[in-house]
C-alpha cells in the first residue's frame, strides 16, 4: 500500500488558502466603488439626487 504524501496535501491546502485570500482582497478593493451610490456629499445631500431627510 502506498503511503500518503502529506507534503502535497499541505501544499494544495496552502495554495487554496492563498487563492481565497486574494479573491477576498480583490472583492474588498471593488466594494468601495460600488458603495459610492449610497454615500452622501459633503453638504449632507445624497449623491444620487434624492432629497435629504428632514432634520429636527
Secondary structure, 3 states (H helix, E strand, C coil): CCCCCHHHHHHHHHHHHHHHHHHHHHHHHHHHHHHHHHCECCCCCECCCCCCCCCC
